[in-house]
Amino acid sequence: MQPINPWFITGFADGESSFIISIIKNNKYKSGWNVKPKFQLTLHSKDLDLLEKIQSYLGVGSIYKNGLEAVSYRVESVKGLETIIKHFDDYSLITQKWSDYQLFKSGIELIKCKEHLTAPLPTSRIKSEEMWEEARRFREISCN
C-alpha cells in the first residue's frame, strides 16, 4: 500500500468530512446533556481502500459500514480527535470547512477541560456570529 500524502487527506477532508459535536438531552448526566464529538468521512463502499489508507496514516479511528453502499471513517475518542486536530493544525484546511474545524477544535478544548460536564448548553440553534464569539471565548480556556 503506497503511503498517502497528508495534504491529500486535508484536501479530501475539505470537501468530504464532517466535524460534529452532538448534544443530546440525557438526564443520566449531571449536566443533563450527553456531548459526543466526532470527525467523520463517509464514502461509497467502493472507496473503502481510500478510507483504510487515511485510517492507517492517521493511526486512529474506525471504519464502519453505513447502510448498503456506504462506509464511514470515524474518530470519536478525545485522544483520537487530538490526532485529528494536530493533523489539521499542521496541514490547514482552506475552505469554509476551516471555520467548522475551528469551532470543533474549541469544543474539544472544552471537553478536555471537562467544561461540558457542568456548563449549561444552548437549547436552540445560535447564529454564526455568536458561534464565533463563543469560539473566541473557548480559546481563552486553559486546562492546568
C-alpha positions in Angstrom: 0.0 0.0 0.0 1.5 3.3 -1.1 1.7 6.0 1.7 -0.9 8.7 1.4 0.1 12.4 1.2 -1.1 14.4 4.3 -2.0 17.3 2.0 -4.3 14.9 0.1 -6.1 14.0 3.4 -6.6 17.7 4.1 -7.9 18.4 0.6 -10.2 15.4 0.7 -11.5 16.4 4.1 -12.1 19.9 2.9 -14.7 18.5 0.6 -16.0 15.3 2.3 -15.6 15.5 6.1 -17.8 16.5 8.9 -16.8 17.9 12.3 -19.6 17.1 14.6 -20.4 17.7 18.3 -23.7 16.1 19.1 -25.5 17.5 22.2 -28.2 15.1 23.3 -30.6 15.6 26.2 -29.9 12.8 28.7 -30.8 13.1 32.4 -28.2 10.4 33.3 -25.6 13.1 33.0 -25.0 15.7 35.8 -25.4 18.5 33.2 -28.5 16.8 31.7 -26.7 16.5 28.4 -24.6 13.9 26.6 -21.9 15.6 24.5 -20.3 13.4 21.8 -17.6 14.8 19.4 -16.9 13.1 16.1 -14.8 13.5 13.0 -16.3 11.6 10.0 -15.7 10.8 6.3 -18.4 8.9 4.5 -17.9 7.4 1.0 -19.4 4.8 -1.3 -18.2 1.3 -0.3 -16.2 1.0 -3.5 -13.8 3.6 -1.9 -13.2 1.6 1.2 -9.5 1.3 0.4 -9.1 5.1 0.5 -10.6 5.3 4.0 -8.3 2.5 5.1 -5.3 4.5 3.8 -6.5 7.5 5.7 -7.0 5.5 8.8 -3.6 3.9 8.5 -1.9 7.2 8.0 -3.6 8.9 11.0 -3.4 5.8 13.2 -6.8 6.5 14.9 -10.4 5.8 14.3 -12.5 3.0 13.0 -14.3 2.2 9.7 -18.0 1.2 9.8 -20.5 0.0 7.2 -23.1 2.7 6.8 -26.2 1.4 5.0 -26.0 -0.8 2.0 -23.5 1.1 -0.1 -21.6 3.4 2.2 -18.7 3.2 4.6 -17.6 5.8 7.2 -14.3 6.5 8.8 -15.0 7.9 12.3 -12.8 9.2 15.1 -14.8 9.6 18.3 -12.4 9.4 21.3 -10.9 12.6 22.6 -7.4 11.1 22.3 -8.1 10.2 18.7 -9.5 13.6 18.0 -6.3 15.2 19.3 -4.5 13.4 16.5 -7.1 14.8 14.0 -6.6 18.3 15.4 -2.8 18.0 15.2 -3.1 17.0 11.6 -5.3 19.9 10.6 -3.2 22.3 12.6 -0.1 21.1 10.6 -2.0 20.8 7.3 -4.6 23.6 7.3 -8.0 23.4 5.7 -8.6 26.2 3.1 -12.3 26.2 2.5 -15.3 27.2 4.8 -14.6 23.9 6.5 -11.7 25.7 8.3 -14.4 27.7 10.2 -16.2 24.5 11.2 -12.9 23.0 12.3 -12.1 26.0 14.5 -15.4 25.7 16.3 -14.9 21.9 16.6 -11.4 22.4 18.0 -12.8 24.9 20.6 -15.4 22.4 21.6 -12.8 19.7 22.1 -10.8 22.0 24.3 -14.0 22.5 26.4 -14.4 18.7 26.6 -10.8 18.2 27.6 -11.3 20.8 30.4 -14.5 18.9 31.4 -16.5 22.1 30.9 -19.2 20.1 29.1 -20.0 18.2 32.3 -21.4 21.1 34.2 -21.9 24.1 31.9 -25.4 24.8 30.7 -25.8 24.2 27.0 -27.9 26.2 24.5 -31.1 24.5 23.5 -31.6 26.5 20.3 -29.5 27.0 17.3 -27.3 30.0 17.6 -26.2 32.4 14.8 -22.8 32.0 13.3 -21.6 35.4 14.7 -22.5 34.2 18.2 -20.8 30.9 17.5 -17.6 32.8 16.5 -17.8 34.9 19.7 -18.2 31.7 21.7 -15.2 30.1 19.9 -13.0 33.1 20.7 -14.1 32.7 24.4 -13.4 29.0 24.3 -9.8 29.5 23.1 -9.2 31.5 26.2 -9.9 28.5 28.4 -6.8 26.7 29.5 -6.6 23.4 31.5 -3.8 23.3 34.0 
